[in-house]
Amino acid sequence: MKRTGRCPKCGSTDLLAVEPGLYNSFPTGLFSNARIQRYVCRSCGYTEEWIAEDSMEKLRHSWDAPPEK
Ligand SMILES: [Zn+2]
C-alpha cells in the first residue's frame, strides 16, 4: 500500500496518507515515541501503519536498556 499506491484489500487507488502528528505515535521506551505514518483506503476503510522513516533509528534501539532492579 505504501509502495504500491493500491489498497491490498479492495484494489482501490483512492488512498489517503495521514502525516504523523501528535497522537500518531508508538512507544519505544519509557519516554520516547516513534512517529507513525498511516495510509487509509477511502474506498473500504482499510488502514496501514508504518513507523516514519525518521523514527526508525529510535525503534531499532527501543527497549534496549537493561531492566531496572
Ligand atoms: Zn480498500
N, CA, C, O and the ligand as a Tripos MOL2 file, in Angstrom:
@<TRIPOS>MOLECULE
protein
  277   275    70     0     0
PROTEIN
NO_CHARGES

@<TRIPOS>ATOM
      1 N           0.8340   -1.2030    0.0000 N.3       1 MET1
      2 CA          0.0000    0.0000    0.0000 C.3       1 MET1
      3 C           0.8730    1.2600    0.0000 C.2       1 MET1
      4 O           0.6560    2.1920   -0.7740 O.2       1 MET1
      5 N           1.8720    1.2530    0.8980 N.am      2 LYS2
      6 CA          2.8010    2.3830    0.9390 C.3       2 LYS2
      7 C           3.5500    2.5120   -0.3790 C.2       2 LYS2
      8 O           3.7100    3.6130   -0.9070 O.2       2 LYS2
      9 N           4.0040    1.3950   -0.8990 N.am      3 ARG3
     10 CA          4.8270    1.4400   -2.1000 C.3       3 ARG3
     11 C           4.0320    1.2310   -3.3790 C.2       3 ARG3
     12 O           4.4050    1.7340   -4.4390 O.2       3 ARG3
     13 N           2.9300    0.4840   -3.2740 N.am      4 THR4
     14 CA          2.1700    0.1750   -4.4910 C.3       4 THR4
     15 C           1.1550    1.2540   -4.8130 C.2       4 THR4
     16 O           0.7460    1.3960   -5.9650 O.2       4 THR4
     17 N           0.7350    2.0290   -3.7930 N.am      5 GLY5
     18 CA         -0.2830    3.0440   -4.0230 C.3       5 GLY5
     19 C          -1.6490    2.4380   -4.2790 C.2       5 GLY5
     20 O          -2.5340    3.0820   -4.8430 O.2       5 GLY5
     21 N          -1.8130    1.1830   -3.8550 N.am      6 ARG6
     22 CA         -3.0640    0.4860   -4.0910 C.3       6 ARG6
     23 C          -3.4770   -0.2700   -2.8260 C.2       6 ARG6
     24 O          -2.6290   -0.8470   -2.1450 O.2       6 ARG6
     25 N          -4.7610   -0.2690   -2.5130 N.am      7 CYS7
     26 CA         -5.2410   -0.9860   -1.3360 C.3       7 CYS7
     27 C          -5.1430   -2.4890   -1.5520 C.2       7 CYS7
     28 O          -5.6490   -3.0050   -2.5490 O.2       7 CYS7
     29 N          -4.4860   -3.2120   -0.6110 N.am      8 PRO8
     30 CA         -4.3300   -4.6620   -0.7790 C.3       8 PRO8
     31 C          -5.6300   -5.4290   -0.5550 C.2       8 PRO8
     32 O          -5.7300   -6.6020   -0.9140 O.2       8 PRO8
     33 N          -6.6150   -4.7750    0.0320 N.am      9 LYS9
     34 CA         -7.8790   -5.4520    0.3350 C.3       9 LYS9
     35 C          -8.8980   -5.3410   -0.7840 C.2       9 LYS9
     36 O          -9.5210   -6.3330   -1.1610 O.2       9 LYS9
     37 N          -9.0690   -4.1410   -1.3150 N.am     10 CYS10
     38 CA        -10.1040   -3.9550   -2.3340 C.3      10 CYS10
     39 C          -9.5570   -3.4960   -3.6800 C.2      10 CYS10
     40 O         -10.2980   -3.4330   -4.6620 O.2      10 CYS10
     41 N          -8.2480   -3.1700   -3.7340 N.am     11 GLY11
     42 CA         -7.6440   -2.7930   -5.0120 C.3      11 GLY11
     43 C          -7.8370   -1.3310   -5.3900 C.2      11 GLY11
     44 O          -7.3900   -0.9010   -6.4540 O.2      11 GLY11
     45 N          -8.5010   -0.5590   -4.5240 N.am     12 SER12
     46 CA         -8.7270    0.8550   -4.8260 C.3      12 SER12
     47 C          -7.4220    1.6420   -4.7790 C.2      12 SER12
     48 O          -6.5020    1.2960   -4.0390 O.2      12 SER12
     49 N          -7.3550    2.6840   -5.5620 N.am     13 THR13
     50 CA         -6.1830    3.5690   -5.5130 C.3      13 THR13
     51 C          -6.5440    4.9000   -4.8650 C.2      13 THR13
     52 O          -5.7590    5.8480   -4.8950 O.2      13 THR13
     53 N          -7.7310    4.9630   -4.2810 N.am     14 ASP14
     54 CA         -8.1730    6.1870   -3.6050 C.3      14 ASP14
     55 C          -7.6800    6.1520   -2.1640 C.2      14 ASP14
     56 O          -8.4340    5.8350   -1.2440 O.2      14 ASP14
     57 N          -6.3930    6.4850   -1.9810 N.am     15 LEU15
     58 CA         -5.7570    6.3710   -0.6780 C.3      15 LEU15
     59 C          -5.4640    7.7360   -0.0820 C.2      15 LEU15
     60 O          -5.2540    8.7200   -0.7910 O.2      15 LEU15
     61 N          -5.4560    7.7630    1.2280 N.am     16 LEU16
     62 CA         -5.1390    8.9920    1.9380 C.3      16 LEU16
     63 C          -3.9280    8.7260    2.8230 C.2      16 LEU16
     64 O          -3.9380    7.7960    3.6300 O.2      16 LEU16
     65 N          -2.8940    9.5320    2.6750 N.am     17 ALA17
     66 CA         -1.7220    9.3980    3.5350 C.3      17 ALA17
     67 C          -1.8790   10.3670    4.6980 C.2      17 ALA17
     68 O          -1.9860   11.5770    4.4960 O.2      17 ALA17
     69 N          -1.8930    9.8340    5.9090 N.am     18 VAL18
     70 CA         -2.0480   10.6730    7.0970 C.3      18 VAL18
     71 C          -0.6750   10.9250    7.6940 C.2      18 VAL18
     72 O          -0.0090   10.0070    8.1720 O.2      18 VAL18
     73 N          -0.2640   12.1840    7.6580 N.am     19 GLU19
     74 CA          1.0610   12.5230    8.1670 C.3      19 GLU19
     75 C           1.1490   12.2830    9.6700 C.2      19 GLU19
     76 O           0.1590   12.4460   10.3840 O.2      19 GLU19
     77 N           2.3240   11.8970   10.1550 N.am     20 PRO20
     78 CA          2.4850   11.6670   11.5860 C.3      20 PRO20
     79 C           2.1810   12.9430   12.3630 C.2      20 PRO20
     80 O           2.7130   14.0070   12.0450 O.2      20 PRO20
     81 N           1.3460   12.8410   13.3570 N.am     21 GLY21
     82 CA          1.0050   14.0020   14.1630 C.3      21 GLY21
     83 C           1.2380   13.7240   15.6330 C.2      21 GLY21
     84 O           1.8820   12.7440   16.0070 O.2      21 GLY21
     85 N           0.7140   14.5860   16.4380 N.am     22 LEU22
     86 CA          0.9240   14.4930   17.8740 C.3      22 LEU22
     87 C           0.4650   13.1540   18.4500 C.2      22 LEU22
     88 O           1.1080   12.5990   19.3400 O.2      22 LEU22
     89 N          -0.6400   12.6500   17.9410 N.am     23 TYR23
     90 CA         -1.1850   11.4290   18.5160 C.3      23 TYR23
     91 C          -0.8810   10.1880   17.7070 C.2      23 TYR23
     92 O          -1.2960    9.0850   18.0640 O.2      23 TYR23
     93 N          -0.1510   10.3700   16.6130 N.am     24 ASN24
     94 CA          0.2500    9.2180   15.8210 C.3      24 ASN24
     95 C           1.6290    8.7670   16.2710 C.2      24 ASN24
     96 O           2.6300    9.0010   15.5930 O.2      24 ASN24
     97 N           1.6640    8.1170   17.4250 N.am     25 SER25
     98 CA          2.9700    7.6790   17.8890 C.3      25 SER25
     99 C           2.8790    6.3100   18.5370 C.2      25 SER25
    100 O           1.8060    5.8350   18.9070 O.2      25 SER25
    101 N           4.0270    5.7070   18.6570 N.am     26 PHE26
    102 CA          4.1510    4.3390   19.1070 C.3      26 PHE26
    103 C           5.2490    4.3190   20.1650 C.2      26 PHE26
    104 O           6.3510    4.7980   19.9000 O.2      26 PHE26
    105 N           4.9860    3.7860   21.3430 N.am     27 PRO27
    106 CA          6.0050    3.8540   22.3940 C.3      27 PRO27
    107 C           7.2060    2.9720   22.0940 C.2      27 PRO27
    108 O           7.0580    1.7980   21.7560 O.2      27 PRO27
    109 N           8.4110    3.5540   22.2230 N.am     28 THR28
    110 CA          9.6270    2.7680   22.0190 C.3      28 THR28
    111 C          10.4420    2.7050   23.2990 C.2      28 THR28
    112 O          11.5300    2.1290   23.3270 O.2      28 THR28
    113 N           9.9200    3.2890   24.3380 N.am     29 GLY29
    114 CA         10.6190    3.2980   25.6080 C.3      29 GLY29
    115 C           9.7930    4.0970   26.5830 C.2      29 GLY29
    116 O           8.7000    4.5600   26.2550 O.2      29 GLY29
    117 N          10.3090    4.2580   27.7710 N.am     30 LEU30
    118 CA          9.5440    4.9470   28.8020 C.3      30 LEU30
    119 C           9.2260    6.3930   28.4280 C.2      30 LEU30
    120 O           8.1350    6.8860   28.7150 O.2      30 LEU30
    121 N          10.1800    7.0710   27.7870 N.am     31 PHE31
    122 CA          9.9860    8.4890   27.4820 C.3      31 PHE31
    123 C          10.1410    8.8220   26.0030 C.2      31 PHE31
    124 O          10.2300    9.9910   25.6270 O.2      31 PHE31
    125 N          10.1710    7.7900   25.1710 N.am     32 SER32
    126 CA         10.3300    8.1020   23.7560 C.3      32 SER32
    127 C           9.2520    7.4340   22.9190 C.2      32 SER32
    128 O           8.7260    6.3780   23.2710 O.2      32 SER32
    129 N           8.9420    8.0690   21.8210 N.am     33 ASN33
    130 CA          7.9440    7.5490   20.9100 C.3      33 ASN33
    131 C           8.4610    7.6110   19.4810 C.2      33 ASN33
    132 O           9.2240    8.5020   19.1110 O.2      33 ASN33
    133 N           8.0240    6.6410   18.6930 N.am     34 ALA34
    134 CA          8.2980    6.6840   17.2640 C.3      34 ALA34
    135 C           7.0450    7.2160   16.5830 C.2      34 ALA34
    136 O           5.9260    6.9100   16.9930 O.2      34 ALA34
    137 N           7.2410    8.0090   15.5480 N.am     35 ARG35
    138 CA          6.0880    8.5600   14.8590 C.3      35 ARG35
    139 C           5.5350    7.5610   13.8500 C.2      35 ARG35
    140 O           6.2710    6.7780   13.2490 O.2      35 ARG35
    141 N           4.2160    7.6140   13.6820 N.am     36 ILE36
    142 CA          3.5560    6.6700   12.7840 C.3      36 ILE36
    143 C           2.9470    7.3870   11.5810 C.2      36 ILE36
    144 O           2.2520    8.3960   11.7050 O.2      36 ILE36
    145 N           3.2380    6.8250   10.4280 N.am     37 GLN37
    146 CA          2.6250    7.3020    9.1870 C.3      37 GLN37
    147 C           1.5130    6.3110    8.8350 C.2      37 GLN37
    148 O           1.7480    5.1040    8.7750 O.2      37 GLN37
    149 N           0.3100    6.8220    8.6050 N.am     38 ARG38
    150 CA         -0.8120    5.9360    8.2860 C.3      38 ARG38
    151 C          -1.2930    6.1410    6.8540 C.2      38 ARG38
    152 O          -1.2660    7.2460    6.3110 O.2      38 ARG38
    153 N          -1.7240    5.0570    6.2800 N.am     39 TYR39
    154 CA         -2.3670    5.1140    4.9680 C.3      39 TYR39
    155 C          -3.7710    4.5680    5.1230 C.2      39 TYR39
    156 O          -3.9780    3.4880    5.6750 O.2      39 TYR39
    157 N          -4.7240    5.3230    4.6340 N.am     40 VAL40
    158 CA         -6.1200    4.9270    4.7700 C.3      40 VAL40
    159 C          -6.7310    4.7730    3.3830 C.2      40 VAL40
    160 O          -6.5580    5.6310    2.5170 O.2      40 VAL40
    161 N          -7.4520    3.6600    3.1810 N.am     41 CYS41
    162 CA         -8.1780    3.4640    1.9290 C.3      41 CYS41
    163 C          -9.5330    4.1430    2.0590 C.2      41 CYS41
    164 O         -10.3040    3.8430    2.9710 O.2      41 CYS41
    165 N          -9.8160    5.0620    1.1370 N.am     42 ARG42
    166 CA        -11.0760    5.7860    1.2230 C.3      42 ARG42
    167 C         -12.2150    5.0160    0.5700 C.2      42 ARG42
    168 O         -13.3560    5.4790    0.5390 O.2      42 ARG42
    169 N         -11.8990    3.8590    0.0580 N.am     43 SER43
    170 CA        -12.9440    3.0420   -0.5420 C.3      43 SER43
    171 C         -13.5110    2.0380    0.4750 C.2      43 SER43
    172 O         -14.7260    1.9500    0.6510 O.2      43 SER43
    173 N         -12.6160    1.2740    1.1480 N.am     44 CYS44
    174 CA        -13.1030    0.2420    2.0780 C.3      44 CYS44
    175 C         -12.7690    0.5460    3.5310 C.2      44 CYS44
    176 O         -13.2990   -0.1090    4.4280 O.2      44 CYS44
    177 N         -11.8990    1.5260    3.7870 N.am     45 GLY45
    178 CA        -11.5950    1.8820    5.1670 C.3      45 GLY45
    179 C         -10.4000    1.1590    5.7630 C.2      45 GLY45
    180 O         -10.0750    1.3560    6.9340 O.2      45 GLY45
    181 N          -9.7460    0.3300    4.9730 N.am     46 TYR46
    182 CA         -8.5560   -0.3600    5.4650 C.3      46 TYR46
    183 C          -7.4640    0.6490    5.8000 C.2      46 TYR46
    184 O          -7.2620    1.6130    5.0610 O.2      46 TYR46
    185 N          -6.7540    0.4320    6.9180 N.am     47 THR47
    186 CA         -5.6460    1.3160    7.2600 C.3      47 THR47
    187 C          -4.3660    0.5140    7.4010 C.2      47 THR47
    188 O          -4.3770   -0.6320    7.8510 O.2      47 THR47
    189 N          -3.2740    1.1310    7.0140 N.am     48 GLU48
    190 CA         -1.9600    0.5130    7.1420 C.3      48 GLU48
    191 C          -1.0780    1.4900    7.9030 C.2      48 GLU48
    192 O          -1.1220    2.6960    7.6610 O.2      48 GLU48
    193 N          -0.2860    0.9710    8.8130 N.am     49 GLU49
    194 CA          0.5620    1.8420    9.6300 C.3      49 GLU49
    195 C           2.0340    1.5050    9.4230 C.2      49 GLU49
    196 O           2.4240    0.3390    9.3700 O.2      49 GLU49
    197 N           2.8410    2.5600    9.3070 N.am     50 TRP50
    198 CA          4.2850    2.4020    9.1720 C.3      50 TRP50
    199 C           4.9360    3.3440   10.1700 C.2      50 TRP50
    200 O           4.4350    4.4380   10.4300 O.2      50 TRP50
    201 N           6.0460    2.9120   10.7190 N.am     51 ILE51
    202 CA          6.8420    3.8340   11.5180 C.3      51 ILE51
    203 C           7.5130    4.8070   10.5620 C.2      51 ILE51
    204 O           8.1140    4.3940    9.5700 O.2      51 ILE51
    205 N           7.4130    6.1020   10.8590 N.am     52 ALA52
    206 CA          8.0270    7.1110    9.9970 C.3      52 ALA52
    207 C           9.5270    6.8530    9.8760 C.2      52 ALA52
    208 O          10.1890    6.4330   10.8250 O.2      52 ALA52
    209 N          10.0350    7.1190    8.6770 N.am     53 GLU53
    210 CA         11.4640    6.8660    8.4040 C.3      53 GLU53
    211 C          12.3730    7.5010    9.4530 C.2      53 GLU53
    212 O          13.3470    6.8970    9.9010 O.2      53 GLU53
    213 N          12.0320    8.7360    9.8350 N.am     54 ASP54
    214 CA         12.9090    9.4400   10.7760 C.3      54 ASP54
    215 C          12.8210    8.8920   12.2020 C.2      54 ASP54
    216 O          13.5630    9.3370   13.0770 O.2      54 ASP54
    217 N          11.9270    7.9350   12.4450 N.am     55 SER55
    218 CA         11.8370    7.3280   13.7700 C.3      55 SER55
    219 C          12.3760    5.9040   13.8020 C.2      55 SER55
    220 O          12.3930    5.2640   14.8530 O.2      55 SER55
    221 N          12.8160    5.4120   12.6490 N.am     56 MET56
    222 CA         13.2730    4.0240   12.5950 C.3      56 MET56
    223 C          14.4870    3.7570   13.4750 C.2      56 MET56
    224 O          14.6320    2.6810   14.0550 O.2      56 MET56
    225 N          15.3560    4.7630   13.5610 N.am     57 GLU57
    226 CA         16.5520    4.5910   14.3890 C.3      57 GLU57
    227 C          16.1610    4.3840   15.8550 C.2      57 GLU57
    228 O          16.7400    3.5500   16.5520 O.2      57 GLU57
    229 N          15.1700    5.1570   16.3080 N.am     58 LYS58
    230 CA         14.6490    5.0060   17.6700 C.3      58 LYS58
    231 C          14.0910    3.6110   17.8890 C.2      58 LYS58
    232 O          14.3250    2.9760   18.9170 O.2      58 LYS58
    233 N          13.3470    3.1540   16.8920 N.am     59 LEU59
    234 CA         12.6960    1.8480   17.0080 C.3      59 LEU59
    235 C          13.7200    0.7250   17.1360 C.2      59 LEU59
    236 O          13.5500   -0.2140   17.9130 O.2      59 LEU59
    237 N          14.8020    0.8510   16.3410 N.am     60 ARG60
    238 CA         15.8340   -0.1930   16.3570 C.3      60 ARG60
    239 C          16.5420   -0.2750   17.7020 C.2      60 ARG60
    240 O          17.1180   -1.3030   18.0580 O.2      60 ARG60
    241 N          16.4870    0.8390   18.4490 N.am     61 HIS61
    242 CA         17.1430    0.8270   19.7530 C.3      61 HIS61
    243 C          16.1400    0.8050   20.9020 C.2      61 HIS61
    244 O          16.4940    1.0370   22.0580 O.2      61 HIS61
    245 N          14.8840    0.5220   20.5660 N.am     62 SER62
    246 CA         13.8640    0.5540   21.5990 C.3      62 SER62
    247 C          14.0190   -0.5920   22.5930 C.2      62 SER62
    248 O          14.4260   -1.6960   22.2310 O.2      62 SER62
    249 N          13.7000   -0.3210   23.8000 N.am     63 TRP63
    250 CA         13.7210   -1.3030   24.8870 C.3      63 TRP63
    251 C          15.0720   -1.9850   25.0290 C.2      63 TRP63
    252 O          15.1550   -3.1120   25.5170 O.2      63 TRP63
    253 N          16.1420   -1.2950   24.5980 N.am     64 ASP64
    254 CA         17.4750   -1.8820   24.7080 C.3      64 ASP64
    255 C          18.0450   -1.7710   26.1220 C.2      64 ASP64
    256 O          18.9070   -2.5530   26.5230 O.2      64 ASP64
    257 N          17.5460   -0.7880   26.8630 N.am     65 ALA65
    258 CA         18.0950   -0.5450   28.1980 C.3      65 ALA65
    259 C          17.8440   -1.7520   29.1000 C.2      65 ALA65
    260 O          16.7790   -2.3670   29.0490 O.2      65 ALA65
    261 N          18.8400   -2.0840   29.9280 N.am     66 PRO66
    262 CA         18.6520   -3.2120   30.8460 C.3      66 PRO66
    263 C          17.5260   -2.8890   31.8420 C.2      66 PRO66
    264 O          17.3630   -1.7310   32.2270 O.2      66 PRO66
    265 N          16.7570   -3.8860   32.2580 N.am     67 PRO67
    266 CA         15.6490   -3.6240   33.1890 C.3      67 PRO67
    267 C          16.1380   -3.0800   34.5130 C.2      67 PRO67
    268 O          17.2100   -3.4480   34.9920 O.2      67 PRO67
    269 N          15.3530   -2.2090   35.0940 N.am     68 GLU68
    270 CA         15.6790   -1.6420   36.4060 C.3      68 GLU68
    271 C          15.5790   -2.7400   37.4620 C.2      68 GLU68
    272 O          14.7490   -3.6450   37.3800 O.2      68 GLU68
    273 N          16.4720   -2.6210   38.4710 N.am     69 LYS69
    274 CA         16.4040   -3.6170   39.5270 C.3      69 LYS69
    275 C          15.6310   -3.0810   40.7200 C.2      69 LYS69
    276 O          15.4680   -3.7850   41.7160 O.2      69 LYS69
    277 ZN         -9.6450   -0.6820    0.2190 Zn       70 ZN70
@<TRIPOS>BOND
     1     1     2 1
     2     2     3 1
     3     3     4 2
     4     3     5 am
     5     5     6 1
     6     6     7 1
     7     7     8 2
     8     7     9 am
     9     9    10 1
    10    10    11 1
    11    11    12 2
    12    11    13 am
    13    13    14 1
    14    14    15 1
    15    15    16 2
    16    15    17 am
    17    17    18 1
    18    18    19 1
    19    19    20 2
    20    19    21 am
    21    21    22 1
    22    22    23 1
    23    23    24 2
    24    23    25 am
    25    25    26 1
    26    26    27 1
    27    27    28 2
    28    27    29 am
    29    29    30 1
    30    30    31 1
    31    31    32 2
    32    31    33 am
    33    33    34 1
    34    34    35 1
    35    35    36 2
    36    35    37 am
    37    37    38 1
    38    38    39 1
    39    39    40 2
    40    39    41 am
    41    41    42 1
    42    42    43 1
    43    43    44 2
    44    43    45 am
    45    45    46 1
    46    46    47 1
    47    47    48 2
    48    47    49 am
    49    49    50 1
    50    50    51 1
    51    51    52 2
    52    51    53 am
    53    53    54 1
    54    54    55 1
    55    55    56 2
    56    55    57 am
    57    57    58 1
    58    58    59 1
    59    59    60 2
    60    59    61 am
    61    61    62 1
    62    62    63 1
    63    63    64 2
    64    63    65 am
    65    65    66 1
    66    66    67 1
    67    67    68 2
    68    67    69 am
    69    69    70 1
    70    70    71 1
    71    71    72 2
    72    71    73 am
    73    73    74 1
    74    74    75 1
    75    75    76 2
    76    75    77 am
    77    77    78 1
    78    78    79 1
    79    79    80 2
    80    79    81 am
    81    81    82 1
    82    82    83 1
    83    83    84 2
    84    83    85 am
    85    85    86 1
    86    86    87 1
    87    87    88 2
    88    87    89 am
    89    89    90 1
    90    90    91 1
    91    91    92 2
    92    91    93 am
    93    93    94 1
    94    94    95 1
    95    95    96 2
    96    95    97 am
    97    97    98 1
    98    98    99 1
    99    99   100 2
   100    99   101 am
   101   101   102 1
   102   102   103 1
   103   103   104 2
   104   103   105 am
   105   105   106 1
   106   106   107 1
   107   107   108 2
   108   107   109 am
   109   109   110 1
   110   110   111 1
   111   111   112 2
   112   111   113 am
   113   113   114 1
   114   114   115 1
   115   115   116 2
   116   115   117 am
   117   117   118 1
   118   118   119 1
   119   119   120 2
   120   119   121 am
   121   121   122 1
   122   122   123 1
   123   123   124 2
   124   123   125 am
   125   125   126 1
   126   126   127 1
   127   127   128 2
   128   127   129 am
   129   129   130 1
   130   130   131 1
   131   131   132 2
   132   131   133 am
   133   133   134 1
   134   134   135 1
   135   135   136 2
   136   135   137 am
   137   137   138 1
   138   138   139 1
   139   139   140 2
   140   139   141 am
   141   141   142 1
   142   142   143 1
   143   143   144 2
   144   143   145 am
   145   145   146 1
   146   146   147 1
   147   147   148 2
   148   147   149 am
   149   149   150 1
   150   150   151 1
   151   151   152 2
   152   151   153 am
   153   153   154 1
   154   154   155 1
   155   155   156 2
   156   155   157 am
   157   157   158 1
   158   158   159 1
   159   159   160 2
   160   159   161 am
   161   161   162 1
   162   162   163 1
   163   163   164 2
   164   163   165 am
   165   165   166 1
   166   166   167 1
   167   167   168 2
   168   167   169 am
   169   169   170 1
   170   170   171 1
   171   171   172 2
   172   171   173 am
   173   173   174 1
   174   174   175 1
   175   175   176 2
   176   175   177 am
   177   177   178 1
   178   178   179 1
   179   179   180 2
   180   179   181 am
   181   181   182 1
   182   182   183 1
   183   183   184 2
   184   183   185 am
   185   185   186 1
   186   186   187 1
   187   187   188 2
   188   187   189 am
   189   189   190 1
   190   190   191 1
   191   191   192 2
   192   191   193 am
   193   193   194 1
   194   194   195 1
   195   195   196 2
   196   195   197 am
   197   197   198 1
   198   198   199 1
   199   199   200 2
   200   199   201 am
   201   201   202 1
   202   202   203 1
   203   203   204 2
   204   203   205 am
   205   205   206 1
   206   206   207 1
   207   207   208 2
   208   207   209 am
   209   209   210 1
   210   210   211 1
   211   211   212 2
   212   211   213 am
   213   213   214 1
   214   214   215 1
   215   215   216 2
   216   215   217 am
   217   217   218 1
   218   218   219 1
   219   219   220 2
   220   219   221 am
   221   221   222 1
   222   222   223 1
   223   223   224 2
   224   223   225 am
   225   225   226 1
   226   226   227 1
   227   227   228 2
   228   227   229 am
   229   229   230 1
   230   230   231 1
   231   231   232 2
   232   231   233 am
   233   233   234 1
   234   234   235 1
   235   235   236 2
   236   235   237 am
   237   237   238 1
   238   238   239 1
   239   239   240 2
   240   239   241 am
   241   241   242 1
   242   242   243 1
   243   243   244 2
   244   243   245 am
   245   245   246 1
   246   246   247 1
   247   247   248 2
   248   247   249 am
   249   249   250 1
   250   250   251 1
   251   251   252 2
   252   251   253 am
   253   253   254 1
   254   254   255 1
   255   255   256 2
   256   255   257 am
   257   257   258 1
   258   258   259 1
   259   259   260 2
   260   259   261 am
   261   261   262 1
   262   262   263 1
   263   263   264 2
   264   263   265 am
   265   265   266 1
   266   266   267 1
   267   267   268 2
   268   267   269 am
   269   269   270 1
   270   270   271 1
   271   271   272 2
   272   271   273 am
   273   273   274 1
   274   274   275 1
   275   275   276 2
@<TRIPOS>SUBSTRUCTURE
     1 MET1         2 RESIDUE 1 A MET
     2 LYS2         6 RESIDUE 1 A LYS
     3 ARG3        10 RESIDUE 1 A ARG
     4 THR4        14 RESIDUE 1 A THR
     5 GLY5        18 RESIDUE 1 A GLY
     6 ARG6        22 RESIDUE 1 A ARG
     7 CYS7        26 RESIDUE 1 A CYS
     8 PRO8        30 RESIDUE 1 A PRO
     9 LYS9        34 RESIDUE 1 A LYS
    10 CYS10       38 RESIDUE 1 A CYS
    11 GLY11       42 RESIDUE 1 A GLY
    12 SER12       46 RESIDUE 1 A SER
    13 THR13       50 RESIDUE 1 A THR
    14 ASP14       54 RESIDUE 1 A ASP
    15 LEU15       58 RESIDUE 1 A LEU
    16 LEU16       62 RESIDUE 1 A LEU
    17 ALA17       66 RESIDUE 1 A ALA
    18 VAL18       70 RESIDUE 1 A VAL
    19 GLU19       74 RESIDUE 1 A GLU
    20 PRO20       78 RESIDUE 1 A PRO
    21 GLY21       82 RESIDUE 1 A GLY
    22 LEU22       86 RESIDUE 1 A LEU
    23 TYR23       90 RESIDUE 1 A TYR
    24 ASN24       94 RESIDUE 1 A ASN
    25 SER25       98 RESIDUE 1 A SER
    26 PHE26      102 RESIDUE 1 A PHE
    27 PRO27      106 RESIDUE 1 A PRO
    28 THR28      110 RESIDUE 1 A THR
    29 GLY29      114 RESIDUE 1 A GLY
    30 LEU30      118 RESIDUE 1 A LEU
    31 PHE31      122 RESIDUE 1 A PHE
    32 SER32      126 RESIDUE 1 A SER
    33 ASN33      130 RESIDUE 1 A ASN
    34 ALA34      134 RESIDUE 1 A ALA
    35 ARG35      138 RESIDUE 1 A ARG
    36 ILE36      142 RESIDUE 1 A ILE
    37 GLN37      146 RESIDUE 1 A GLN
    38 ARG38      150 RESIDUE 1 A ARG
    39 TYR39      154 RESIDUE 1 A TYR
    40 VAL40      158 RESIDUE 1 A VAL
    41 CYS41      162 RESIDUE 1 A CYS
    42 ARG42      166 RESIDUE 1 A ARG
    43 SER43      170 RESIDUE 1 A SER
    44 CYS44      174 RESIDUE 1 A CYS
    45 GLY45      178 RESIDUE 1 A GLY
    46 TYR46      182 RESIDUE 1 A TYR
    47 THR47      186 RESIDUE 1 A THR
    48 GLU48      190 RESIDUE 1 A GLU
    49 GLU49      194 RESIDUE 1 A GLU
    50 TRP50      198 RESIDUE 1 A TRP
    51 ILE51      202 RESIDUE 1 A ILE
    52 ALA52      206 RESIDUE 1 A ALA
    53 GLU53      210 RESIDUE 1 A GLU
    54 ASP54      214 RESIDUE 1 A ASP
    55 SER55      218 RESIDUE 1 A SER
    56 MET56      222 RESIDUE 1 A MET
    57 GLU57      226 RESIDUE 1 A GLU
    58 LYS58      230 RESIDUE 1 A LYS
    59 LEU59      234 RESIDUE 1 A LEU
    60 ARG60      238 RESIDUE 1 A ARG
    61 HIS61      242 RESIDUE 1 A HIS
    62 SER62      246 RESIDUE 1 A SER
    63 TRP63      250 RESIDUE 1 A TRP
    64 ASP64      254 RESIDUE 1 A ASP
    65 ALA65      258 RESIDUE 1 A ALA
    66 PRO66      262 RESIDUE 1 A PRO
    67 PRO67      266 RESIDUE 1 A PRO
    68 GLU68      270 RESIDUE 1 A GLU
    69 LYS69      274 RESIDUE 1 A LYS
    70 ZN70       277 GROUP 0 **** ****
